[in-house]
Amino acid sequence: MHTIHRKDLARGFAGLAVLLLSHAAYSSDTPVPEPGAAPEPAVRAQFTPLFTVGKGSGAFLIKRPSCEFEAGVASRAYPYGSEIIVQKGAKVFVFLSGRRQVHFFEGSRFRLIDDPEVAGGKRIVLTQGSLETLLANDEDEVYPLVVETEAAKFEDFDGRVTVLAESDPAYFKAATKIIIGKVTVSAPQLKPSRIGTGAGFAIRTKGDLSYTELKGSSGDFKVLLEQGSAAPFEAEFHSGSLAKIWRKWAPLNKRLAVSVMLAGSDGAVAKSYAFIEGQPPVQNGVRQDTGMAEPAAGEEAPADAGGDAGGDAGDDLGDDFSSDASLDFGSNTGDSSFGNDLPSFDSFSF
């Protein structure tokens, strides 16, 4: 005679329950995903109502909303809308939620605010200094975090990404390096461009926005550059690649005239074109849509791509970035630290 033990009976009921649940989940009333159907949208990460400064952070000053600057206290939660200055020799760890954190290095000055454009999103307005994100490298989760500098905007962070910002009376400057992960970068005439692990580049823009320089510092990546009414141009960047952008208001129709010049690491011009805002680009003096040698009557064409179109006279390739410019962000290993090996902008040949 075969004896049924209680454990066996329990297993049987558990197995039956699983079968019944499986059947309910895939009943005729439940739509089954078609093969090749689009994946579910990524889950938006949630941040806590307050941010916390981590234990072990160095000295910092903090200005809470409607308050004056005061000495900051580690292991304390602060409201968004606060401004922080990281003191000399210090490093501040800011926790946005759980283990999601951003490190700020000495000399950094920034504000943490609620993102006015994204519900539940947070924004770091980085006036000066450098930071490194430490977020999960997970394609299924979107972090509603934006880092805004005077020169560029960085968003859709994934993994470990570094950002450096500096401003002086003449120029706004920003640089980034993706240690592991991805980030989307945008700037004037630079459409939102997604770049990944190992990529790095620097941006310098005049305070009046008449001139911008982009230079690749590491890795291979692509950025999208505006071409007037035409689709953006996908420019390939490598270490040493360079783009120069001049801007000037056309006096007759008051539209923005833009000249763009791209060069490889050897300084040789790879592509040059110009356009008036809202119109097709002109490349080598010929409009790309009609083949006409000049823009429409009554409109002023921008200066030749090799000349001055609102920037400094003599802004030829190589004048603004020296050929031996060092834009080294350190090694690309998983344990590289933005704070330990990033040079200051004094080391950059802008």
C-alpha positions, 0 to 999 in steps of 0.5 A: 500500500502506497502511503501519501505523506503530508509533504507530498500532498502539499507539493501536489496542491502547490503544483495545482495552484501554479497550473491554475494561476498560469491558466488564468494568466493566459486565458482567452480573455488575456491578450498574448503578446505577438512575436516581435512586438515592441517591448514594454516602455522602460520603468521610470526610476523614482527619487525620494522627496528629499536628497541625503548627503552621505556619511563621510562627505567632506566640508560643504556649504549649503543654502536651503530655499529662503535661507542663507549659506550655512555649514552642511551636515553629512547624513542629513536630508535636505530639500530640493531647491538647495544650493551647495558649494563643495569646499577645498579638498572635499568630496560630497556624496548626494543620494537621490534615492536608495543606492542611486547617488552622485558624487561632487568634487572640490570646488563644485557649485550646484543647485538640486531642483525639481525638474520643471519639465518632467514630473518626478524628475530632478535637475542638477544645475552645475555652475562650476566643478565636476560630478560623477553619477553612480546609477545602475547600468540598466536599459530597462530603467530610465533615470529622470535626471538632468545635469544642466551647464551653461555650455550643454545639457546632459540627460538620460543618464545610465551608469557612471558618467562624468561631467565637468563645467566651468565658466569665465567672462568669455566662454562657457565650457563643459566636458564629459566622459562615459566610464560605463553606461550612456548619456544624451548630450545636447547644445546649440546646433547639437541635437540630442545625441546618445553616446556610450561607454568610453566616449568623451568630448569637450564643448566650448561656447562663447558667452554671446553664442556666436561661436562653439567648438566641440572636440572628441577626447576619447572613444568613437561616437556620433553626434547629430548636428543641425542642417537647417531644414534638412535632416540633422547630419550624423558626424562621426567623432574620434579622439581629436575630431573637431567641429567648429560652429559660427553663428551670425544674425542675417541683417535682412531677414533677421534669421540665424546664419550658421557655418559648420566645419568638421575636421579629423584628428589630423586637422584635415577638413572633412566637411563644411556647410552653412545654412540659414535657420529654416532653410536647406544647407549650402555645401561648397557654395551649392544649395542641397535641395535645388543646386542653386549657387546662392540662397533665395533673393533678399537673404544674406548667406553666411560667410564661407565655412572657412571664414569668420561667420560671427566668431573671431577673425582667424578662427581657423582649424587648429588655432583654438585647440592646439595640436597636442591638446591633452583631454585625457580623462584617465583610464577607461577601466571600471574602477577609474575615478573621475575625481582622481584623474580628471584635469582641471580646465587649466590643463585643457588646451582651449 
